[in-house]
């Protein structure tokens, strides 16, 4: 009986330390930037050209998020996928109008939808304004942004 109790104690101790190690790996984000596109609605030559341009700027915008907004997660959402946003709403590409763009979302704030293709500078300025921080990729100074919002 004593050996059984000892074995149970050792197992419980090893399981508890395993949970403690996995908890430290979880990173809490303060928001999310979602790039979304619906390939079905973008069929045809004009749609494919738009999608290629969107993909080009998506790579630049990914670098901006990683560099200037380290606690913001960039997600890519395609047709048929549902994403639960930090503001408590859901995002479904099939019901979004237009067929491609970006959504910025943070807990306690109304999400912002950026429609169409966005250049790296336009995305950086919109993200900096939404998440209330500066970005070197945004050519607009902070003081002029605050004057425009008045």
N, C-alpha and C positions, 0 to 999 in steps of 0.2 A: 504494500500500500504506500509506503514511504517512497519507493522507487517510482511508482506511478505519479505521485504528487510532484516529485522532482522533475520528471520528464515533462509534465504539463507546464510547470513553471518555466522550464527552459524554452519550450515551444512558444509560450505566451510572450516571453521576453524577446525572442528573436523576431516574432511577428510584429510586435510593437515598434522595435527599432527599424524594421523594414518600412512601416508606414511613416515614421518620422523622416526617413530619408527621401521618400517620394514626395512628401508635402513641400519640402524645400525647393523642389524643381518647378513648382507651379508659379507662373508669373502672372500677376494681375495687370490687365491693360486698363488704361483710362479712357479708351475709345477705340473706334474702328473706322477705317476708310475702306469702302467696298467699291471695287471696280466691277461693273456689271455689263454684260452684253448678251444679246439674243441673236445667235447665228442664223436662226430660221428667218427672222424678219430682216436680216441683212444680206439675203441672197441677191445675186445679180452683180454686175460689174461695179456700179457705184457703191453698193453696200460692202463689197469686198475691199475696195480702195479705202473706204472709211474705217473698216475693221483693221486693215494694215496700219493706217495712221494711228488709230487708237492703241494698237499693240506697241508701236514705236514709243509713244509717249507714256504708256503704262510702265515700260522698263525704266524710263527716266523718273517717273513719279514714285516707283518702288524705291529707288535710291534715295529720293528726297525723304520718304517716310522713314527709312532705316537710319538716315543720317540726322535729320532734324527733329523727328518725332519718335524717339526710341520706345516710348510706352504706348504708341498707337499701333494697332495691328492692321496690316493691309491684307484684305481678302479679295479673291477673285470669284465672282459668282456668275454661273452660266445658266442657261435655260433649264428649267426643271429642278433647280435647287432652291431650297428655302433656308434663309439665315435669320436667326433671332438676334436682333440688334441690342446694344446695351441700353437703349432708351425704352426697351420693353416691347417694341413693335417687331414685326416680321418683314422680311424683304423677299419678294418673289419676282424674278426677272420677267416672267410671262405676263404679269399684270402691270409692269412698269411702263410708263410712257416717258421718254423715248426708248428706243431699242438698246441704247448704250449710254454710259455715263458713270458718275461716281456718286456715292452716298457717304456722308460724314455723319457719325453718330457717337454720342457720349452719354453716360448715365445722367439723367436729370435734365437733358437738353432735347429740344425738338430737332430731329434729323434735318440735314441739309442735302438737297439733291442738286448735283451739278450735271446738267444735261449735255450730251454730245461729247465730242473729242475735246480734251483740255490739254493745253501745252503745259510744260513743266512749270513755267512761271505762274500761269493762271491757277494751276492746282496748288502750288506752294502758297500763294497769297490767300486762296480760299481756305486752305487747311490752317494757315497761321491765324486767320481771323476767327475761324470756328473754334479751334482749340486754345485760343487766346495766348499765343506765343509767337516769337519771331522765327523767320526762316531766311537764311542767307540766299536762298533761291528766289525769293520774292523781291522784285526790284522796287516795290513801293515801300516807302519808309513807314515806320509805325505811327509817326505823328500825323502824316497825311491820311492814314487809314482811320485814325480816331476822329479827325475833322470830318471825313466823309460820312461817318456813322452818326453824326449829330443831327 
